[in-house]
Amino acid sequence: MAIRTVEVLKGNRKYMTAVSNMRPLSLFMLILFAAAVVNAQSVRSASSPTIKVRANLVQGLSITPSAGSDGLGNINLGMAARSTSAAAVNPNSSPSAGMMTINGESAMNVTITYTPSVQLMHNGQGQYSLNFVPDVVGATGLTMQQSATRLPSGSALSLGTDGRYYFWLGGQVYVPPGQAPGTYTGVFNITIGY
């Protein structure tokens, strides 16, 4: 490519300008390159198909202790004697059964899970223990304890139209021979989820 200087007159003034002699092929390649860049940019800016976004919002779940022999939803197995070898609370009929209320979204399905047994520790220490086997029943009405349905761990249930479900907690312990007397306590965890 050759570059030459040309004198240009504008009005009463002279200007020196550099002019190149481009070959027609070079100019053609430059135009093709510019067209390719414009084409690439138009592909990047193509509109996408309509995408719909959907979100279902539900009321959070909560569990509230509602009753039981202590008013806090706790289970009181009462006195167990070595001669009887067991102490039990029937969740369908005993006033010592713990009672809880699930509060959530009206008529939503939830799942209840819990451990199949709990170790109760002697006087809060680990030297002696008893095995507690829970028994859980539930219903959509507060006055339905006697007809409440047994709820094994992993059960699916449906909240009532008011967003509530009631469950009663009972269970039993077996007292092995030679078990030390005293108070045995433990924590029974229940998880409820949509």
Short mmCIF file of the C-alpha atoms (twelve columns), coordinates in Angstrom:
data_MODEL
# 
_entry.id   MODEL 
# 
loop_
_atom_site.group_PDB 
_atom_site.id 
_atom_site.type_symbol 
_atom_site.label_atom_id 
_atom_site.label_alt_id 
_atom_site.label_comp_id 
_atom_site.label_asym_id 
_atom_site.label_seq_id 
_atom_site.Cartn_x 
_atom_site.Cartn_y 
_atom_site.Cartn_z 
_atom_site.pdbx_PDB_model_num 
ATOM 1   C CA . MET A 1   0.000   0.000   0.000  1 
ATOM 2   C CA . ALA A 2   1.437   3.400   -0.956 1 
ATOM 3   C CA . ILE A 3   0.780   6.597   0.983  1 
ATOM 4   C CA . ARG A 4   1.139   9.980   -0.668 1 
ATOM 5   C CA . THR A 5   0.616   13.545  0.469  1 
ATOM 6   C CA . VAL A 6   -1.951  15.711  -1.294 1 
ATOM 7   C CA . GLU A 7   -2.355  19.437  -1.032 1 
ATOM 8   C CA . VAL A 8   -5.955  20.463  -0.413 1 
ATOM 9   C CA . LEU A 9   -7.230  24.024  -0.752 1 
ATOM 10  C CA . LYS A 10  -10.058 25.207  1.445  1 
ATOM 11  C CA . GLY A 11  -10.860 28.818  1.037  1 
ATOM 12  C CA . ASN A 12  -7.541  30.748  1.183  1 
ATOM 13  C CA . ARG A 13  -5.733  28.018  3.150  1 
ATOM 14  C CA . LYS A 14  -3.723  25.017  2.100  1 
ATOM 15  C CA . TYR A 15  -3.824  21.694  4.009  1 
ATOM 16  C CA . MET A 16  -1.627  18.677  3.631  1 
ATOM 17  C CA . THR A 17  -3.522  15.367  3.804  1 
ATOM 18  C CA . ALA A 18  -2.229  11.814  3.712  1 
ATOM 19  C CA . VAL A 19  -4.031  9.612   1.236  1 
ATOM 20  C CA . SER A 20  -3.475  5.907   0.780  1 
ATOM 21  C CA . ASN A 21  -3.973  3.909   -2.335 1 
ATOM 22  C CA . MET A 22  -5.888  0.921   -1.032 1 
ATOM 23  C CA . ARG A 23  -6.298  -1.922  -3.292 1 
ATOM 24  C CA . PRO A 24  -9.929  -2.850  -4.024 1 
ATOM 25  C CA . LEU A 25  -9.453  -6.293  -2.362 1 
ATOM 26  C CA . SER A 26  -8.414  -4.707  0.957  1 
ATOM 27  C CA . LEU A 27  -11.408 -2.408  0.925  1 
ATOM 28  C CA . PHE A 28  -13.670 -5.386  0.137  1 
ATOM 29  C CA . MET A 29  -12.224 -7.390  3.098  1 
ATOM 30  C CA . LEU A 30  -12.769 -4.436  5.428  1 
ATOM 31  C CA . ILE A 31  -16.439 -4.234  4.394  1 
ATOM 32  C CA . LEU A 32  -16.897 -7.997  4.891  1 
ATOM 33  C CA . PHE A 33  -15.325 -7.808  8.370  1 
ATOM 34  C CA . ALA A 34  -17.646 -4.938  9.358  1 
ATOM 35  C CA . ALA A 35  -20.672 -6.914  8.097  1 
ATOM 36  C CA . ALA A 36  -19.606 -9.969  10.137 1 
ATOM 37  C CA . VAL A 37  -19.311 -7.860  13.307 1 
ATOM 38  C CA . VAL A 38  -22.784 -6.371  12.749 1 
ATOM 39  C CA . ASN A 39  -24.222 -9.864  12.115 1 
ATOM 40  C CA . ALA A 40  -22.614 -11.278 15.297 1 
ATOM 41  C CA . GLN A 41  -24.013 -8.421  17.358 1 
ATOM 42  C CA . SER A 42  -27.507 -8.965  15.986 1 
ATOM 43  C CA . VAL A 43  -27.396 -12.660 17.006 1 
ATOM 44  C CA . ARG A 44  -26.416 -11.759 20.579 1 
ATOM 45  C CA . SER A 45  -29.331 -9.400  20.896 1 
ATOM 46  C CA . ALA A 46  -31.988 -11.824 19.641 1 
ATOM 47  C CA . SER A 47  -35.004 -11.926 21.968 1 
ATOM 48  C CA . SER A 48  -35.659 -15.074 23.989 1 
ATOM 49  C CA . PRO A 49  -39.027 -16.821 24.187 1 
ATOM 50  C CA . THR A 50  -41.364 -15.714 26.974 1 
ATOM 51  C CA . ILE A 51  -40.446 -17.338 30.283 1 
ATOM 52  C CA . LYS A 52  -43.110 -17.499 32.987 1 
ATOM 53  C CA . VAL A 53  -42.096 -17.301 36.644 1 
ATOM 54  C CA . ARG A 54  -44.382 -18.713 39.336 1 
ATOM 55  C CA . ALA A 55  -44.027 -18.738 43.121 1 
ATOM 56  C CA . ASN A 56  -46.328 -20.346 45.661 1 
ATOM 57  C CA . LEU A 57  -46.168 -18.684 49.040 1 
ATOM 58  C CA . VAL A 58  -47.489 -20.624 52.014 1 
ATOM 59  C CA . GLN A 59  -47.841 -19.697 55.619 1 
ATOM 60  C CA . GLY A 60  -44.993 -20.977 57.777 1 
ATOM 61  C CA . LEU A 61  -45.597 -23.960 60.039 1 
ATOM 62  C CA . SER A 62  -45.485 -23.751 63.804 1 
ATOM 63  C CA . ILE A 63  -46.120 -26.243 66.587 1 
ATOM 64  C CA . THR A 64  -47.652 -25.003 69.803 1 
ATOM 65  C CA . PRO A 65  -47.906 -26.987 73.045 1 
ATOM 66  C CA . SER A 66  -51.589 -26.872 73.938 1 
ATOM 67  C CA . ALA A 67  -52.318 -29.184 76.835 1 
ATOM 68  C CA . GLY A 68  -51.091 -32.163 78.804 1 
ATOM 69  C CA . SER A 69  -50.932 -32.808 82.495 1 
ATOM 70  C CA . ASP A 70  -48.618 -29.807 82.948 1 
ATOM 71  C CA . GLY A 71  -50.214 -27.537 80.317 1 
ATOM 72  C CA . LEU A 72  -46.985 -27.506 78.280 1 
ATOM 73  C CA . GLY A 73  -47.606 -30.469 75.996 1 
ATOM 74  C CA . ASN A 74  -45.276 -32.755 77.968 1 
ATOM 75  C CA . ILE A 75  -45.965 -36.465 78.476 1 
ATOM 76  C CA . ASN A 76  -46.136 -37.668 82.068 1 
ATOM 77  C CA . LEU A 77  -45.880 -41.443 82.288 1 
ATOM 78  C CA . GLY A 78  -46.540 -41.305 86.015 1 
ATOM 79  C CA . MET A 79  -45.326 -43.949 88.447 1 
ATOM 80  C CA . ALA A 80  -43.871 -47.199 87.191 1 
ATOM 81  C CA . ALA A 81  -43.266 -50.057 89.577 1 
ATOM 82  C CA . ARG A 82  -40.834 -52.887 89.008 1 
ATOM 83  C CA . SER A 83  -43.677 -55.326 89.555 1 
ATOM 84  C CA . THR A 84  -45.689 -53.961 86.594 1 
ATOM 85  C CA . SER A 85  -42.606 -53.812 84.313 1 
ATOM 86  C CA . ALA A 86  -44.130 -50.937 82.331 1 
ATOM 87  C CA . ALA A 87  -45.681 -47.484 82.446 1 
ATOM 88  C CA . ALA A 88  -47.833 -46.218 79.589 1 
ATOM 89  C CA . VAL A 89  -49.922 -43.255 78.471 1 
ATOM 90  C CA . ASN A 90  -52.683 -43.889 75.936 1 
ATOM 91  C CA . PRO A 91  -52.736 -40.835 73.630 1 
ATOM 92  C CA . ASN A 92  -56.401 -41.429 72.711 1 
ATOM 93  C CA . SER A 93  -57.746 -41.285 76.254 1 
ATOM 94  C CA . SER A 94  -55.235 -40.248 78.917 1 
ATOM 95  C CA . PRO A 95  -55.283 -36.737 80.396 1 
ATOM 96  C CA . SER A 96  -51.503 -37.241 80.891 1 
ATOM 97  C CA . ALA A 97  -50.949 -37.308 77.113 1 
ATOM 98  C CA . GLY A 98  -49.114 -34.346 75.696 1 
ATOM 99  C CA . MET A 99  -51.049 -32.327 73.147 1 
ATOM 100 C CA . MET A 100 -49.715 -30.074 70.385 1 
ATOM 101 C CA . THR A 101 -51.290 -27.924 67.683 1 
ATOM 102 C CA . ILE A 102 -49.827 -27.531 64.204 1 
ATOM 103 C CA . ASN A 103 -50.576 -24.140 62.652 1 
ATOM 104 C CA . GLY A 104 -50.077 -23.617 58.912 1 
ATOM 105 C CA . GLU A 105 -51.682 -23.073 55.523 1 
ATOM 106 C CA . SER A 106 -55.318 -24.153 55.211 1 
ATOM 107 C CA . ALA A 107 -55.829 -27.678 53.790 1 
ATOM 108 C CA . MET A 108 -52.113 -28.148 52.955 1 
ATOM 109 C CA . ASN A 109 -50.473 -31.575 53.166 1 
ATOM 110 C CA . VAL A 110 -47.681 -31.992 55.709 1 
ATOM 111 C CA . THR A 111 -45.490 -34.852 56.891 1 
ATOM 112 C CA . ILE A 112 -44.782 -35.732 60.521 1 
ATOM 113 C CA . THR A 113 -41.533 -37.468 61.463 1 
ATOM 114 C CA . TYR A 114 -40.024 -38.479 64.789 1 
ATOM 115 C CA . THR A 115 -37.582 -40.998 66.233 1 
ATOM 116 C CA . PRO A 116 -39.009 -44.444 67.024 1 
ATOM 117 C CA . SER A 117 -37.624 -44.403 70.570 1 
ATOM 118 C CA . VAL A 118 -36.076 -42.065 73.117 1 
ATOM 119 C CA . GLN A 119 -33.594 -42.838 75.882 1 
ATOM 120 C CA . LEU A 120 -34.803 -41.453 79.222 1 
ATOM 121 C CA . MET A 121 -31.901 -40.732 81.565 1 
ATOM 122 C CA . HIS A 122 -31.964 -41.385 85.313 1 
ATOM 123 C CA . ASN A 123 -31.996 -38.058 87.219 1 
ATOM 124 C CA . GLY A 124 -30.595 -36.335 84.152 1 
ATOM 125 C CA . GLN A 125 -27.450 -38.498 84.164 1 
ATOM 126 C CA . GLY A 126 -26.420 -41.339 81.880 1 
ATOM 127 C CA . GLN A 127 -25.694 -44.120 84.369 1 
ATOM 128 C CA . TYR A 128 -29.184 -45.664 84.060 1 
ATOM 129 C CA . SER A 129 -31.742 -45.254 81.312 1 
ATOM 130 C CA . LEU A 130 -35.141 -46.437 80.161 1 
ATOM 131 C CA . ASN A 131 -36.318 -46.817 76.568 1 
ATOM 132 C CA . PHE A 132 -39.439 -44.774 75.745 1 
ATOM 133 C CA . VAL A 133 -41.508 -45.852 72.710 1 
ATOM 134 C CA . PRO A 134 -43.767 -42.995 71.514 1 
ATOM 135 C CA . ASP A 135 -47.368 -43.341 70.403 1 
ATOM 136 C CA . VAL A 136 -48.723 -40.393 68.401 1 
ATOM 137 C CA . VAL A 137 -52.308 -39.825 67.223 1 
ATOM 138 C CA . GLY A 138 -53.855 -36.867 65.415 1 
ATOM 139 C CA . ALA A 139 -57.042 -35.246 64.106 1 
ATOM 140 C CA . THR A 140 -58.255 -32.000 62.555 1 
ATOM 141 C CA . GLY A 141 -60.482 -31.149 65.536 1 
ATOM 142 C CA . LEU A 142 -59.543 -30.236 69.107 1 
ATOM 143 C CA . THR A 143 -62.308 -32.403 70.573 1 
ATOM 144 C CA . MET A 144 -61.388 -35.500 68.539 1 
ATOM 145 C CA . GLN A 145 -58.779 -37.052 70.866 1 
ATOM 146 C CA . GLN A 146 -60.681 -40.314 71.369 1 
ATOM 147 C CA . SER A 147 -61.176 -40.884 67.634 1 
ATOM 148 C CA . ALA A 148 -57.767 -39.530 66.558 1 
ATOM 149 C CA . THR A 149 -55.830 -41.630 64.044 1 
ATOM 150 C CA . ARG A 150 -52.489 -43.252 64.834 1 
ATOM 151 C CA . LEU A 151 -49.614 -41.398 63.103 1 
ATOM 152 C CA . PRO A 152 -46.469 -43.489 62.577 1 
ATOM 153 C CA . SER A 153 -43.317 -41.510 61.763 1 
ATOM 154 C CA . GLY A 154 -43.377 -40.435 58.111 1 
ATOM 155 C CA . SER A 155 -47.174 -40.096 58.013 1 
ATOM 156 C CA . ALA A 156 -48.704 -37.605 55.598 1 
ATOM 157 C CA . LEU A 157 -51.649 -35.607 56.886 1 
ATOM 158 C CA . SER A 158 -53.767 -32.702 55.742 1 
ATOM 159 C CA . LEU A 159 -54.259 -29.562 57.827 1 
ATOM 160 C CA . GLY A 160 -57.866 -28.564 58.502 1 
ATOM 161 C CA . THR A 161 -59.660 -25.742 56.706 1 
ATOM 162 C CA . ASP A 162 -58.583 -23.493 59.595 1 
ATOM 163 C CA . GLY A 163 -54.924 -24.433 58.954 1 
ATOM 164 C CA . ARG A 164 -54.703 -26.495 62.165 1 
ATOM 165 C CA . TYR A 165 -54.052 -30.083 63.070 1 
ATOM 166 C CA . TYR A 166 -53.995 -31.499 66.609 1 
ATOM 167 C CA . PHE A 167 -51.920 -34.390 67.807 1 
ATOM 168 C CA . TRP A 168 -51.659 -36.166 71.132 1 
ATOM 169 C CA . LEU A 169 -48.483 -37.755 72.429 1 
ATOM 170 C CA . GLY A 170 -48.340 -40.869 74.522 1 
ATOM 171 C CA . GLY A 171 -46.189 -43.950 74.717 1 
ATOM 172 C CA . GLN A 172 -44.677 -46.449 77.107 1 
ATOM 173 C CA . VAL A 173 -41.533 -47.500 78.898 1 
ATOM 174 C CA . TYR A 174 -40.560 -51.002 79.927 1 
ATOM 175 C CA . VAL A 175 -38.898 -51.302 83.325 1 
ATOM 176 C CA . PRO A 176 -36.227 -54.000 83.357 1 
ATOM 177 C CA . PRO A 177 -35.563 -55.982 86.578 1 
ATOM 178 C CA . GLY A 178 -33.217 -54.203 88.983 1 
ATOM 179 C CA . GLN A 179 -33.760 -50.756 87.439 1 
ATOM 180 C CA . ALA A 180 -32.677 -47.953 89.788 1 
ATOM 181 C CA . PRO A 181 -35.550 -45.879 91.213 1 
ATOM 182 C CA . GLY A 182 -35.647 -42.166 90.392 1 
ATOM 183 C CA . THR A 183 -36.907 -39.715 87.806 1 
ATOM 184 C CA . TYR A 184 -36.130 -40.493 84.169 1 
ATOM 185 C CA . THR A 185 -36.370 -37.730 81.592 1 
ATOM 186 C CA . GLY A 186 -35.620 -37.283 77.915 1 
ATOM 187 C CA . VAL A 187 -36.468 -35.167 74.880 1 
ATOM 188 C CA . PHE A 188 -38.822 -36.375 72.189 1 
ATOM 189 C CA . ASN A 189 -38.451 -34.414 68.916 1 
ATOM 190 C CA . ILE A 190 -41.174 -34.156 66.275 1 
ATOM 191 C CA . THR A 191 -40.652 -32.503 62.885 1 
ATOM 192 C CA . ILE A 192 -43.486 -31.263 60.704 1 
ATOM 193 C CA . GLY A 193 -42.882 -30.101 57.134 1 
ATOM 194 C CA . TYR A 194 -44.786 -29.229 53.946 1 
# 
